[in-house]
Amino acid sequence: MLTMKKTKLKALRLELKPPVTQEDFSIAATLRLKTYRRAENGENTSYTTAMAILQTLNMYRSNRSMELVTLDDLELNIV
């Protein structure tokens, strides 16, 4: 059964200035767009995918002198 819960990933992505699209984010994370969208929408995601997302988000945040986040901050549904 598919389990979904709301994540903070979208909000964290949208607070990046200038903004980063889902497509650009997925390319930077070397993930398929469909995979990234599923994670952002709260669908089950693997630990490997979650780590790729975290590393990419923190790269963007670091480049903008923003505080880095943890895996827990993303609130992904890791299985």
Buried (B, 14 or more C-beta within 10 A) or exposed (E): EEEEEEBBBBEBBEEBEEEBEBEBBBBBBEBEBEBBBBBBBBBBBEEEBBEBBBEBBBEBBEEEEBEEBEEEBBBBBBE
